Each structure stands twice: as structure tokens, then as C-alpha cells.
Amino acid sequence: MRKKFSELWKRPAFRRTAALALAAALICGGAALWALGGGRDAAEAANTRLLPIYSVERDQKMVSLSFDAAWGNEDTQTLIDILGKYDVKVTFFVVGQWVDKYPESVKALHEAGHEVMNHSNDHAHFNSLSADEIVANISACADKLEAVTGVRPTLFRPPYGEYDDHVIAAVRSMGVEPIQWDVDSLDWKDLSAKEIYNRVTTKVRPGSIVLFHNAALHTPEALEDIVKFLLSEGYTIVPISQLILTGPYTIDHTGRQFAAGG
């Protein structure tokens, strides 16, 4: 049988017929799924991948700025000063080992009114950890942050932006919400302040979460102009916990959070 099929497959007409039959089956199957599940809901139901929140569906012009802190600390106070000038509150995701090195900076962020959230204890690759190791890692960082700020973090950003289903499931099992971003400043690539400004201001939209780093070369230089642009465009800048939806919600295939039934 195997030989007979291989001989048939050598014939172009047979290959064309097989390809057309496969395409027709896929189209019909997809259409059936769409009809049975009600369009968008069926497409989302078919996608079983667990996703963190990348952005939020918001009618209001709200946006969140976030900063990952894992290594350097040269510019943290400068960022606090710039944000304070415009009375803007943001979210910092910090690594537990960074807390060990710079507890006074963590305290300064908290006292300035910024959210200080969890970015793991040691910036590990979470895809390679077991569920128990993930919980232990996140808990270790949370313990350190709570000891300094008095507040236990409720949001988590995976190191390197890496995750899979078992990572997201483990995080949510702790009652913690995993957070990504939909606007990447790419400041870690040492882009110029102008390039950072252009990337952010051309990509931001209501409900966006913007990614920066606390120790990137030109972030402080770009930040003030970005804040001024957002405010002039009518955006309200809020910490991520005030941007995300706390009631029942769904997340589409892009990671955008919607109110359930919305």
C-alpha cells in the first residue's frame, strides 16, 4: 500500500486533487466551527492558549506606563522626579535580587505613590521551571517587596516576557495577574530618546500598557516628552492595577482584556 501511494503521489494531477480536497475540508471545518460557536467566541474558544494581559479595552483614554527593574539603578530617582513633576503614577516590576541590592529605591518608589510589582526573584526562564518552582520564585520576591513596602504585589511580569500555559496557570493559581505589554519602547536596545518617543507615541492607544526599563540609556531623556504628549492628547496615566478590569473578563487572541459579554 505504501508503495502504491508513493507512486500516485508522483503524479501532479493526484497532488493537485489532494491539495484541493484538504483545503476544502479545512474551509468547511472552520466555517462550521464559526457557525456553531457564534463567530468571534468560537474562534477564541478554539484557541486554548492561556494569555497574560497585554492591553485593556477601554472607552476612556487611559494608559499605563511600566518599568522593569532587574539590574542597574542609576536612573531610578531621576524617573521618580520626572514622573513626580507631572503627578503621574506608574508601575515598576522589580526582581527580588534588585530589592536585595536597592531596598531604599524600592521604598522611594512606594513612597512616591508608584506601584511596585513582581518581576520574579532572580529573572529566571520560567518556562523551564515546574509549577511549584514558579510559585516559590514569585513568593520569594513578593515576601521581599512586602517587607519593604508593606504591600504584597498582585501583578507579575514574566522575565524576558517568556511564558507558556503552565506558567500562566501557576501565576493565576496564586491570585496574581500576569501582565505583558502592547507597546514596547525598545529602550533596552539603547535607542535614541527621539526613537523611543516616536515608537511610543505612534503605537499607544486607549488601554495600552507601555514597557520601559529603569536603567536603559536614554529612557529618562525620552520620558518627559512622552508624558507631556500623552497628557496633551487627553490621556489619563494610571498604574496597571487601575487600568485592568477586576470583574469577569475575557482575553482575546492578542492578549487584550475585555469585560465579560463586551
Long-range contacts (C-beta under 8 A, 24 or more apart in sequence): 40-252, 43-253, 44-250, 44-252, 44-253, 47-253, 49-165, 50-165, 50-168, 50-169, 50-172, 51-168, 51-251, 51-253, 51-255, 52-158, 52-163, 52-168, 52-171, 52-177, 52-178, 52-179, 52-180, 52-255, 53-177, 53-178, 53-179, 53-180, 53-209, 53-244, 53-251, 53-255, 53-257, 54-180, 54-181, 54-182, 54-209, 54-254, 54-255, 54-256, 55-181, 55-182, 55-205, 55-207, 55-208, 55-209, 55-254, 55-255, 55-256, 55-257, 56-207, 56-209, 56-243, 56-244, 56-245, 56-256, 56-257, 57-207, 57-256, 57-257, 57-258, 57-259, 57-262, 58-206, 58-207, 58-243, 59-206, 60-206, 60-236, 61-206, 61-233, 61-234, 61-235, 61-236, 62-206, 62-207, 62-235, 62-236, 62-237, 62-238, 62-242, 62-243, 63-204, 63-206, 63-207, 63-208, 63-209, 63-210, 63-230, 63-235, 63-236, 63-237, 63-238, 63-243, 64-90, 64-91, 64-208, 64-209, 64-210, 64-237, 64-238, 64-239, 64-240, 64-242, 64-243, 65-90, 65-91, 65-210, 65-212, 65-226, 65-227, 65-237, 66-90, 66-91, 66-92, 66-93, 66-157, 66-179, 66-181, 66-209, 66-210, 66-211, 66-212, 66-240, 67-91, 67-92, 67-93, 67-212, 67-213, 67-214, 67-219, 68-92, 68-93, 68-94, 68-119, 68-157, 68-211, 68-212, 68-213, 68-214, 69-93, 69-94, 69-95, 69-98, 69-119, 69-213, 69-214, 69-215, 70-94, 70-95, 70-97, 70-98, 70-119, 70-123, 70-159, 70-213, 71-98, 71-215, 72-214, 72-215, 73-98, 73-101, 73-102, 73-105, 73-214, 73-215, 74-215, 75-214, 75-215, 75-216, 75-219, 75-220, 76-102, 76-105, 76-108, 76-109, 76-214, 76-215, 77-105, 77-108, 78-220, 79-214, 79-219, 79-220, 79-223, 80-108, 80-109, 80-112, 80-114, 82-220, 82-223, 82-224, 82-227, 83-112, 83-114, 83-223, 83-227, 84-112, 85-224, 86-224, 86-227, 86-228, 86-231, 88-227, 88-237, 89-113, 89-114, 89-115, 89-237, 89-238, 89-239, 90-114, 90-115, 90-237, 90-239, 91-115, 91-117, 91-155, 91-239, 91-240, 91-241, 92-116, 92-117, 92-214, 93-117, 93-118, 93-119, 93-155, 93-156, 93-157, 93-179, 94-118, 94-119, 94-141, 94-145, 95-119, 95-120, 95-121, 95-122, 95-123, 95-141, 95-159, 96-120, 96-121, 96-122, 96-140, 96-141, 96-144, 96-145, 97-121, 97-122, 97-123, 99-141, 99-144, 99-145, 99-148, 100-144, 103-148, 106-145, 106-148, 106-149, 107-148, 107-149, 110-148, 110-149, 110-150, 110-151, 114-239, 115-155, 115-239, 115-240, 115-241, 116-145, 116-149, 116-151, 116-153, 117-145, 117-153, 117-154, 117-155, 117-156, 117-157, 117-179, 117-240, 118-142, 118-145, 118-153, 118-155, 118-156, 118-157, 118-176, 119-156, 119-157, 119-159, 120-156, 120-158, 120-159, 123-159, 123-160, 124-159, 125-159, 125-160, 125-162, 126-158, 126-159, 126-162, 126-163, 126-167, 127-162, 127-163, 127-164, 127-167, 129-167, 131-166, 131-169, 131-170, 131-173, 134-166, 134-167, 134-170, 134-171, 135-170, 135-173, 135-174, 138-171, 138-174, 138-176, 139-174, 154-241, 155-179, 155-240, 155-241, 177-244, 179-209, 179-240, 179-244, 180-209, 180-255, 181-208, 181-209, 181-210, 181-211, 182-208, 182-209, 182-254, 182-255, 182-256, 183-208, 183-209, 183-210, 183-211, 184-210, 184-211, 185-210, 185-211, 185-212, 185-216, 185-219, 185-222, 187-212, 187-213, 187-216, 187-217, 187-218, 187-219, 187-222, 188-213, 188-216, 190-216, 190-217, 190-218, 191-218, 192-218, 193-218, 193-221, 193-222, 193-225, 194-222, 196-222, 196-226, 197-222, 197-225, 197-226, 197-229, 200-226, 201-226, 201-229, 201-230, 204-230, 204-235, 206-235, 207-243, 207-256, 209-240, 209-243
